[in-house]
Amino acid sequence: IMAKHQVRRLAVVEEDGKLVGVVAQADVAREGDDKKTGKLVEEISE
């Protein structure tokens, strides 16, 4: 779904809907396992 709609960032919200942050593709790339992260970012970017 993210790739289809070219989503690069996701809002992080509390249960009440209050925005508490944003997660970007780059955040995932920095924190993840190199092989898995590369594949994930590639799939999201398609």
C-alpha positions in Angstrom: 0.0 0.0 0.0 2.8 2.4 0.9 4.5 1.8 -2.4 1.3 2.1 -4.4 0.6 5.6 -2.9 4.3 6.6 -2.7 4.1 7.1 1.1 7.5 8.1 2.5 6.5 9.1 6.0 4.0 7.8 8.6 2.5 9.7 11.4 2.9 8.2 14.9 -0.2 9.0 17.0 -1.3 8.2 20.5 -4.6 6.3 21.1 -6.4 9.7 21.4 -5.1 10.7 18.0 -2.5 13.2 19.3 0.5 13.4 16.9 3.7 12.4 18.7 6.1 11.9 15.8 6.8 11.0 12.3 8.7 7.9 11.0 10.4 8.4 7.6 12.0 5.8 5.3 15.4 7.1 6.3 14.6 6.4 9.9 13.9 2.8 9.0 17.1 2.6 6.9 19.3 3.9 9.8 17.9 1.6 12.4 17.3 -1.7 10.6 19.3 -4.8 9.6 21.2 -3.9 6.4 19.8 -6.6 4.2 16.2 -6.5 5.5 16.2 -2.7 5.5 17.5 -2.4 1.9 14.7 -4.8 0.8 12.1 -2.9 2.8 13.1 0.5 1.5 13.3 -0.8 -2.1 9.7 -2.3 -1.8 8.4 1.0 -0.3 10.0 3.0 -3.1 8.6 1.0 -6.0 
